[in-house]
Amino acid sequence: MRSIWRLAIPAAFGLAISGAMAQPSGLPDTVAWTVSQDTAKPGDKITLALHGTVLDGWHVYSLKQLPLGPNPFHVALDGGDIAVTDGAPAESKAIRAKDAAFGFETQYYEKAFTVTLPVRLSKGAAAGQHAIPVSVRFQTCNGQICQPPKTVHLSAPVTVKVDG
């Protein structure tokens, strides 16, 4: 139980954990990612679908968490000129249960889940294949330890079709 609190307390109080900080040795990558592919015209609104598969025995926290709880899932565009965010992210239905690490109810995923992000393509987007850069930040726990929050950078493929 002590190892849960050593990693959970900094997160609970919103303290930043540097990206340069080494992850504790022996901890696995707990979430595998795939991203949907789409075809659209310049100026169209599309929805990026990020599919996560959680390693057995682990869970990843969802978008909605109580203050002083685990770090909520966060998704954002990494910039670029191909698309801008056009609405709030949405998520599959999360499990709601009392979390021993925090002492109150949290929302999380086990196994597979999806988070979507609506974006609008630039009106000046050129025809062809493009990649929309997306960052996801998440925290995972397994009932014994919580990993520090982690950010991964994904690439959402989109084919831009221009009439004429």
N, C-alpha and C positions, 0 to 999 in steps of 0.2 A: 504494500500500500504506500510505503514511503516514496517509491520511485514515481508513482502517479502524481503525488503532490509536488515533488521537486520540479517536474515539467509543467504541471497544470497551473501552479500558483502564478508564475510570471505571465502566462496567457490570461489568467483570470483577472489580473490587475491591469491588463492592457500594455504591459511592458514589451517593448520591441525586442525581438531576437534577431540579431544580425544575420543576414544571408551568408556572411562569411563564416559563421559559427559552424564548426564541424558537427555533423549529426552523430549521435551516440553510435558506437560501432555495433555491428550486428543487426541493426534495424533494417528491415526490408522496405522496398518500395511498396507501399500499401495500396495504391490505386493505379490501375492501367487506364489509359484514355484513348478514345476514338472521337473523331469529329465528323459531322455530317458534311456532305458535299452538296452544292446547290448551283443552279443556273438562273441568271436573272439579267434584266436590262439595266442600264445606268439609271439611277434614281429610284429603283425598286426597293421595297422593304422585304427583307428576308429574315429568317430565323435560324441562327446558328444553334445546332444541337450538340452538346458536349456529353458524351456517354462515358460514365465512370464504372469500372468494375473493381470492387473492393476485395482485397486479399482475405481469404477465410480467416475468421477469428478477429478481424479488425472492423472498425466502423469509422465513417467520415461524417463530420458534423455538417448540417444543412445550412441554408441561407439565414434561417431565423433562429436566434439564440437570445436568452435572457442576458441582461447586463451581468458582468462578473462571471459569465459562464465560459464555455469553450469558444475559441475563435470561430466565428461563422464562416461558411464557404463564401468566397467572393469571386466574381468573374468580371472582367473588364477588357475592352480593346486595348491593345498595346500601342495604339497610334497608327500612323500610316495615313495615306490619303485615299484609300479605296472605299472605306466605310466609316460611319459614325454610329454610335449607340442610338437606338430609336425606341426606347421603352425599358421597363424594368425586367431583370431576369426572372424566370419562373423555374420551378423544380418539380420533380416527381414527388409523390406523397412520401413523407419521411416517417420513420418510426418515432413515436413519442414515448419516452420511458425515463424513470428516475435513473440518473447517472451517478454511480458510486464515487466517481472522481470529483464531482461538483456538489453532490448532496441535494440536487433538485432535478426536475424534469428537463431533458434536452431533446433535441430533434436530430436524428442521424440516419445514415444509410448503411446497410449491410448488403453485400453482393452488388447488384447492378442498380444504377440510377441515372437520371438525365437532368441536366440543367440547360435551359434554353436562354438565348440572348437575342432580342430583336435588334437588327441593324438596318441602316439604309445605305445603299450603295451611292457613291458619289455620282452626280449627274455627268461629270466629265470622265467617268471610268472608261478606259480603252477596252475594246473587244479583246477577248482572249482569256487565258488562265491567270488567276490571281490567287494570292494567299492572304487571308485576313488574320493578322496576329492577335492572339487572345491569351490573356494570363488568367490562371485560376490559382487561388490561394485557399488552402484547406488544412485542417488538422485531423489527425487520426489517433484513435486509442484502441487498446485491445482488452481492457479490464484490468491490466496490470501496469501498463505504462502508456503515456501519451507522447507521441512524437511532437517535436516543435512544429509550429506552423510551417508549411512548405508552399512555395510558389513554383508552378510549372508553366512553361510557355508552349502554347499549342498553335497550330496553323490550320485555319478553316479554308479549304479549297472552294473557290467559286469561279464559274465560267461566266464571263460577261458577254452577252449577245447584243450586238448593235444592229438595228434595222438599217437597211439601205445599202 
